[in-house]
Every structure is written in C-alpha cells, then in structure tokens.
Amino acid sequence: MPRVAVRAIVIENNHLLLCRYEDSYGVWHTTPGGGVEENETIEEAFRREMQEELGYQLPFGDIILVREILSDRYESQRLPSGFHQIEIYVQSYWPKTHPPKTDWAKALTTSTPLCPDKHQIGLTWHPLNELHNIEFYPKTLKAHFQQQQWEKIYQGSAQ
C-alpha cells in the first residue's frame, strides 16, 4: 500500500521554500511536507506538517501537482527497496501576518526545524533559477518549478 504525503509549494520573490537534509550521500532538498497520518485529511496533514517544519500555519491552496515515487524504478540509494509514495503538492504562500520576509529569510537559513524529519538540518529560500545547482527532489520536475508551470496535475512516477 502506498504512503500518501502532502507538500507545500511556496514561492516568494522567485525563491522556493525548501527543507534541507543531509545524509551519508550528501546534502539534498525538497519542499516542506510529509506523510498523512491515519484518520487525517490531506488538509489537516498539511497544516500539521507546516507547523512542525516551519513553526507557522500556511494557507492550504490549490493542488498543483501529484507525483509518485516508486523506489525500485530509480537508481537512488536514499530510498528503501519497495518504497511507494504518492505526493500531493499544494500551492501556498508566506502569510503577511508573519515576520517580514527579509528578516525571516535571513533567520531561516540558520534555523532548526521544530520537529525535524530524520536527516533534516534546516530550511532555506532557494533562488528558482539556481535549482539546477543543488540536489533537489523531484529532480525531473526542476524546470516546472523554475517556470512555475505544470502542464498537468498528475506527473506519474517522477524522480
């Protein structure tokens, strides 16, 4: 049975909000989010994950894209054999009621998440035009994030 996860796409001033991770293979990045727990809606999971990883509630917007991860189809050593996850990406934004983005972005680069995931070492705003310079997942959708365009919602099995 696949695991379901929900992730936020937060783009401000051509920067994408990312969680930063480090494991034995190096540093890598993905958008904030995580697994939907039993008896939890996607929206409830989104709100919980944002609170845990960012310390703030972010608005739950439209579903922008859905991708599947099937580890046995990739050459990734970061994923366990047989891992299958369906990820739902939701558009959001940084609320105006929170600290100014300039001050927050500076603090964010050195902050520690409230309830970090395994291997999570921080958060960062990353320039969209520099996504190709970092290990970012989903790799095959970098151009979509950079252009902020998704031709279709379901992206299939995208690494």
C-alpha positions as CSV (number, residue, x, y, z in Angstrom):
1,M,0.0,0.0,0.0
2,P,1.5,3.4,-1.0
3,R,2.2,6.1,1.6
4,V,0.5,9.4,1.0
5,A,2.3,12.7,1.6
6,V,1.4,16.3,1.2
7,R,3.9,19.1,0.3
8,A,3.8,22.9,0.1
9,I,5.0,24.9,-2.9
10,V,5.8,28.3,-1.5
11,I,7.4,30.8,-4.0
12,E,8.2,34.3,-2.9
13,N,10.3,36.8,-4.9
14,N,11.5,34.0,-7.3
15,H,12.7,31.9,-4.3
16,L,11.4,28.5,-3.4
17,L,11.0,27.5,0.3
18,L,12.9,24.2,0.9
19,C,13.8,21.8,3.6
20,R,17.5,20.9,3.7
21,Y,18.6,17.4,4.5
22,E,22.0,15.7,5.0
23,D,22.7,12.0,5.0
24,S,25.7,9.8,4.2
25,Y,25.3,10.7,0.5
26,G,25.4,14.4,1.0
27,V,23.0,17.4,1.2
28,W,19.7,17.4,-0.6
29,H,16.5,19.5,-0.7
30,T,12.7,19.1,-1.0
31,T,9.7,21.2,-0.4
32,P,8.2,21.2,3.2
33,G,5.7,18.5,4.0
34,G,5.3,14.9,5.0
35,G,3.1,11.9,5.5
36,V,-0.7,11.9,6.0
37,E,-1.4,10.0,9.2
38,E,-4.3,7.6,9.9
39,N,-7.7,9.4,10.2
40,E,-6.2,12.7,9.0
41,T,-7.3,14.6,5.9
42,I,-4.8,15.9,3.4
43,E,-5.5,19.5,4.6
44,E,-5.1,18.5,8.2
45,A,-1.8,16.8,7.4
46,F,-0.6,19.9,5.5
47,R,-1.4,22.2,8.5
48,R,0.3,19.8,10.9
49,E,3.4,19.4,8.8
50,M,3.8,23.1,8.2
51,Q,3.5,23.7,11.9
52,E,6.1,21.0,12.7
53,E,8.6,22.0,10.0
54,L,8.1,25.8,9.8
55,G,6.6,26.8,13.1
56,Y,3.8,28.5,11.2
57,Q,0.4,27.7,9.6
58,L,0.4,28.3,5.9
59,P,-2.7,28.7,3.8
60,F,-3.9,25.5,2.1
61,G,-4.3,26.4,-1.6
62,D,-4.9,24.5,-4.8
63,I,-3.4,21.2,-5.6
64,I,-0.8,21.9,-8.2
65,L,0.7,18.5,-8.9
66,V,0.7,14.9,-7.9
67,R,3.7,12.6,-8.3
68,E,4.5,9.0,-7.4
69,I,7.8,7.7,-6.0
70,L,8.5,4.0,-6.8
71,S,12.0,3.4,-5.4
72,D,12.5,0.2,-7.4
73,R,12.4,2.3,-10.7
74,Y,15.1,4.7,-9.7
75,E,18.8,4.5,-9.2
76,S,18.6,6.2,-5.7
77,Q,20.3,4.9,-2.7
78,R,18.3,7.2,-0.4
79,L,15.1,5.2,-0.8
80,P,14.5,1.8,0.6
81,S,13.6,-1.0,-1.7
82,G,9.8,-1.3,-2.3
83,F,9.1,2.2,-1.2
84,H,6.0,3.7,-2.9
85,Q,4.7,7.2,-2.0
86,I,2.1,9.4,-3.6
87,E,2.9,13.1,-3.1
88,I,0.3,15.8,-3.3
89,Y,1.8,19.3,-3.9
90,V,-0.3,22.2,-2.7
91,Q,0.2,25.9,-3.6
92,S,0.7,28.2,-0.6
93,Y,2.3,31.5,0.3
94,W,4.0,33.1,3.2
95,P,1.3,35.0,5.2
96,K,1.6,38.7,5.5
97,T,0.8,38.4,9.3
98,H,4.2,36.7,10.0
99,P,7.6,38.4,10.4
100,P,8.8,40.4,7.3
101,K,10.2,38.0,4.7
102,T,13.6,39.7,4.7
103,D,14.2,39.2,8.4
104,W,12.6,35.8,8.3
105,A,14.6,34.6,5.3
106,K,17.9,35.5,7.0
107,A,16.9,33.7,10.2
108,L,15.5,30.8,8.3
109,T,18.9,29.9,6.7
110,T,20.3,29.1,10.2
111,S,17.2,27.9,11.9
112,T,16.4,24.5,13.2
113,P,13.0,22.9,12.4
114,L,10.6,22.5,15.3
115,C,10.0,18.8,14.7
116,P,12.7,17.8,12.1
117,D,12.4,14.7,10.0
118,K,15.3,12.3,10.0
119,H,18.4,13.9,8.4
120,Q,16.7,17.4,8.3
121,I,19.2,20.1,9.0
122,G,17.3,23.3,8.3
123,L,15.2,25.4,5.9
124,T,16.1,27.8,3.2
125,W,14.7,30.1,0.5
126,H,16.5,29.0,-2.7
127,P,16.5,31.0,-5.9
128,L,14.4,29.3,-8.6
129,N,17.0,30.0,-11.3
130,E,19.6,28.1,-9.2
131,L,17.7,24.8,-8.6
132,H,19.9,23.1,-11.1
133,N,22.9,23.8,-8.7
134,I,21.5,21.7,-5.8
135,E,20.3,18.2,-5.2
136,F,16.6,18.9,-5.4
137,Y,13.7,16.3,-5.4
138,P,11.8,15.8,-7.6
139,K,14.7,16.1,-9.9
140,T,12.8,15.6,-13.1
141,L,10.4,18.5,-12.3
142,K,13.1,21.2,-11.7
143,A,12.1,23.0,-14.8
144,H,8.4,23.0,-13.9
145,F,9.3,24.6,-10.5
146,Q,11.6,27.2,-12.1
147,Q,9.0,28.2,-14.7
148,Q,6.1,27.8,-12.2
149,Q,4.2,25.9,-14.8
150,W,2.7,22.4,-14.6
151,E,1.0,21.2,-17.8
152,K,-0.9,18.6,-15.9
153,I,-1.6,17.7,-12.3
154,Y,-0.6,14.1,-12.4
155,Q,3.1,13.8,-13.2
156,G,3.3,10.0,-12.8
157,S,6.4,8.4,-11.4
158,A,8.8,11.3,-11.3
159,Q,12.1,11.0,-9.6
